[in-house]
Every structure is written in C-alpha cells, then in structure tokens.
Amino acid sequence: MSMDELIYDNRTILAKADLALADLTTEGGVLQPAQAKKFIRILIKESTLLKLATVVPMRAPKQLMERIGFGGRILRAGAESTPLTAEQRVRPRTGRAELDAQLFKAEVRLNNEVLEDSIERGALRQTIMQMMGEQISTDMDEIVVRGDRASADETLSQIDGVLKQAVSHVVDADGAPTDRRVFRDMMKSLPSQYLRRRKQMRFLTSVNSEIDYRDALGDRPTPGGDKHLEEDLPVKYSGVPVQDVPNFPEDLGDTGNTTNILLTDPKNIHIGVWRKIRIETDKDVSAGELIIVATLRFDVKYAIEDAVVKAVNVAVG
C-alpha cells in the first residue's frame, strides 16, 4: 500500500470515528449529565478506594460540606415543669470543609486496529469510556491516597490526599510490622464516640501490610489460622475489616520499607468530582491515530478529620 493509499485509509477510519464520537464531543466536549454519570460509575467500579468512599458529584468546582454533631452527653436529669438551665443546654458542633476540585488531564491515542474493531462492533464510545475510565480510576486512587502539595511530583502536588490530611491522631509503630498491637493502639487513639460505629470502619493499608497481618493470623495453631492462609477470607481486628488499597505506599521512612495504616469509616472520605467532565478528540492522519483527551476536576476531604487515626512507620516485608 502506497503512502497516499495509507493516508486515505486512515482518513476514512478517523472520519468514521468522528461520527461515532459526535455525541461525546458536542458542546465543546462536555459530557451530557447522563454520560458524566456513566463515566463516574465506571470510575467507581474500577477503583478500590472510590468504591468505599463517598463520591460527591459537584455542581461547581468548589463546594462546601456542612457537618453537625454532638461531642458528648446531651441528656440531663429532669424535673417536672422545670426547663434545663443554660449550663445544661447543649449546642451541636458545626463545621464545614470545602471541596476544591483541581484540574487533571489524560491523553490516550488509539490506533487504526483498535478503531476499526470498535467501529465495526458499534462500541467505540464504550471502548474509550471503559479504557480511559479504568486507568483514570487507578490514577485517582493514587492521587487521593498519596497527594501532597509539597510533593516534587507535579501530579501528586495538586491536592493533599487522605494520608497527608490525617494529622489529629497519629500512632508511631516504630518499625513494627502490621499486627494486633498496632491495630490495638490505633483503636485506643480514636475518640470513643466514633468507636460506636466500628462496624462501618476499616483499617486501610497497603497490599503487603494486609498480607503480613494475614500471615500473622496464620501462625495461630487453630483451624481459623489455616483458613486465613489457604482461603481468601476477610481479615479483621476486633470486628474491623483490614482492607488493602493497592496505591498505599510501601517505600516510606528512612529505610524505604514502611507504610501507613488509616482507621476510619471509608464513607468519611469524600471525593468530589466536578460533573463537567470533558472529552475532546483530534487525529494524526499519517499515523492513523485518534487522540482523545479527558479533562476532569476532583478533590478529596475528610468530612470529620477527628474521626481518623493514622499509623506511621509500619514495616512491610
């Protein structure tokens, strides 16, 4: 095939791709509400952390989260026809956190082989949404976990992630591996009013950290110990599941082999995604490639940072 014939063939395929993607690139590429919801569903489905957290579709790049609650007892001894005194009355604690969605972009190039197959099956839109959604969800997990405005990594420096934001209750494992003593100290460090919801809580940690704890349970000379080694059973401490999150770091500390553990209700982690997700396309005719650029904004905040404990200096093998 001559170069002219190749370019003509490429143009034909890319023209078909333009037609197939016409409804994704209207209005400057901003996805329609139904399309944006579908893309967000793909992000959640393919992610580890987004599945557990509270995902907030934001109406604007900035959005306030109001919170209200009580820090202790509100019941008082009462007497007939006698109101409580001013000292006995309680005002709820109020506060707010602001989701400030930052801009992120992803660029993907699809060659003619992928385009032809997808166009023939009438699945080009789904192919693009699925492929980009899978990788973007993985990248979002990493940013939500490891984001740090002081980071030298340009992408990670856009926001502070859940590890950086957890500052009120910190437990130093001092190089110990993941075991029941670390979990015990974490639970003791959590304000008691939050422990009443322990069934909703999770220990979130790295993959090898979860493996270390599973292996420690397997050392017990009991049938239960054997099952934790032989079967993919959920592992728990005091009824709280231990959940591995693939993007948790395992290269922290002076020795480069420590990780962190978070104890919280995952729904306490609010990930805001601005609903105006943009998909734009261009083409490289001579290379026979369709260029797709996805633009989205997101942020992460704890609804209640006081309800989080972070363990540091946890050794991983």
Steps between C-alpha positions, in 0.01 A plus 500: 500500500637840398528790743209678325282188531599460864412860582169465315419184697595673825279796416207270429534322834550824692197655328290203614640545849398868495144400414493234770620750761290795386272494805801492738659810350202732470487812718878523492536141614319544833320174573126512537377431857411137421838445333685660791312279749591193295867600493499557876339156547786348300753684717336365817467146367865475397642663814577354840466815709217671310282194563543545875494880522220752456513631142343845468399623152584869535277767347793745483880480536462602866242355737455523876433193716309590814534277803312493829518278806532473877823446686350341812199455724192711433256332742470657844301413813159662463224628726132552424416847363862613539707592196868415479736774608723682253797290619310177430400590147718377216572648162604262224850526362499637148771531242565496133756369255540623146550278201716697255521290184834523320553448128645176364539383140555166331598441138451169321586405141312221325639351180307382194486137612317588819282758324393268217404219734305730732325685217392174336352381829340837562686520829748785451343725763493216752859401416625852563294553815604161640872521414539853629276439799705199613832682497366832631341320797838343585671837471231666713553238771870588505439876516226467764733287715844652435418858404726752669525867408866487603576210265757533222262300281300758303187286491504401868565862603156618382318391816567364848384139517353303787838404646622860509173629645494255794682696772291506820561142620830342398643172632871425446551127443877557534589247231268224620319292237125505460366310799232513767707735719505769232125460448439507876693825542311654208161413645604638839603825331162551335256717700252262662189656346611379157566143614127451543490473119781249474298270272525768231872558555797358309871470548631621164855403415734373229486162329807356675388639834173306469699190401723537807198511731337206321823305539515584872146364542611186316764437766227412750476119549126498436272410208429872464872568458523247218200649321657847492794351311312261276193707412433859400313578821455860619734578788386707797614641829235544771232472234652769275599373153854553373476627141798513267514797261747441212621863485598522866877570508749239618817705455474747787740572786878514519527134405255529212295199611225639720138583434202668665169369632181704528214420736172669408159449348577511125180701448676770701721547192319732259626505141348782301486469121389804302222387270630691196726225370639584157597261218676657201648333192756571230666281240839422358413395145842379392538284811139384485440591864205655676606728786257517792548743788291469815483793740352474848524672835491333840600542862492299822424604857407327824154591619634468857880487524475440876349157418822376341808329646820458298776254583846588370830308480326166445754256357417295191700199380 
